[in-house]
Structures are given as C-alpha cells and as structure tokens.
Amino acid sequence: MLIGSMLDDPKYVKVIEDLGGLVVTDSLCFGTRYYWDNIDESLDPIEGIAKRYLSKASCPRMTDGHAERAEFMMHLIKEFNVDGVILQRMKFCAVWWAEIFMLRDRLKEEGIPFLDLEREYVLGGVGQMKTRVQTFMEILEAK
C-alpha cells in the first residue's frame, strides 16, 4: 500500500512493482482516499455532493482529521490484505512529514511493516529508492 503526498508519476509505482511488490491500494492526495466514498443518491443532488465532499477523509493540510485518515488507512489495510506500507512523501512537504510521523506510530502499534520513503517530484535517486524498496520487500518476504 502507498500512503502519502501527491504521486502523479506512474514510474514510482513501476519501480516498486518491478522489484516484486504489488501496490494493491493507496491513500494518496488524489488517489483512493479522494474517490472512495459515493454520493448519497437519496439526497437532493447538491446536498449529496456537498455532504460527500465535506465529510470525506481530508488532506493533512487541514488542521484536523488525522484520526479519520488513520482509520481509513487501517480499513484499507484490512480490506486489501496489505502486507506492508510505503509511506512516501515529497521532499520538503511539511504537512505530510507530520502526518507520516503520526501514522508510523499507528502502524507500529498494529505490527504492520512500513518504509518511510522521501522522494523528489521528478523521478530521481532511483538507485537509492530501489535499494530501500528491495530491502523492504525482503523484510516482507521473511515475515
């Protein structure tokens, strides 16, 4: 599972999957979390749309909602039988640094292996990323 800031370059996911990983779900800025909930069609259309957008798990740039994001993460981990989590964030993204810091505690409590991966917007440092992801895959295989 991938969690973290915006990831709009599929080459990052390809690096992970080329090393034997399978990304089964995510909780990225514009990923599963953003599109997960349906609009309640029994409501007035405008009310249904507003309720859906205002009640979904928020982005960490909002000052609240960490508990909801953590619960959403745990729900996806259980629903998709996730073996390990890659917490990826863009370099200098302070809101995701703080969020990931708190999510790591929850993952530790639940005994779920994770890799904290800081990355740049453009695909750079691929060698270091491959080494870290490959080591993480070996840890998952040994478990």
Secondary structure, 3 states (H helix, E strand, C coil): CEEECCCCCHHHHHHHHHCCCCCCCEEECCCHHHHCCCCCCCCCHHHHHHHHHHHCCCCCCCCCCHHHHHHHHHHHHHHCCCCCEEEEEECCCHHHHHHHHHHHHHHHHHCCCEEEEEECCCCCCHHHHHHHHHHHHHHHHHC
